[in-house]
Amino acid sequence: MKSQFSPLTAQNSDPYFDLHKQGQFSPWSRKIFEDCLTKPYFAYSLNQYNQPLGYYIGMTVLDEVTLMGHCGQRCASRQGFRAILVATLYGTMQPK
């Protein structure tokens, strides 16, 4: 099965917030994490077989995109999933 991207929202954020807490030295609070899932931010999750692999949160201001946060599942490291996350984020930066 291929990995799947989905918009990351407050409604589906539980496993990704857990990833965030595990993967960050100083994790955000749940409130800050969920705030970053609303405009002007954008967020996507990556999963495979209904298992969370990672996520990223970005923000666009004028013609710049900022990566606000990202994290990948430790058990999925060295399998290229973080590269997929970054490539997908890069795709959001292309001129329309």
Secondary structure, DSSP 8 states (H G I E B T S, - for coil): ---EEEE--GGG-HHHHHHHHHH-SS---HHHHHHTTSTTEEEEEEEETTEEEEEEEEEEETTEEEEEEEEE-GGGTTTTHHHHHHHHHHHHTS--
